[in-house]
Amino acid sequence: MRVTCTSCESAVDHCHGTLIVHAGRMPECTDPGCTAFCHARHTFIVDCFDIAGGCACATETPTRRQA
């Protein structure tokens, strides 16, 4: 059974990657083809401090965003 993406089928602008927000609010996406790092295009958004194995930013003083 093939799983389809409803956003792809309805031509909604979106990304299948995860948006990672680094220190200083610098965004990065796990999808190498992604060039638009806005939150609205991404279903999954994480702070780099929450990534398993850590991030180079984790050596800096973390400034967590308030939800």
Secondary structure, DSSP 8 states (H G I E B T S, - for coil): -----HHHHTT---EEEEEEE-GGG-EEESSTT-----GGGEEEEEEGGGSTT--GGGGS-------
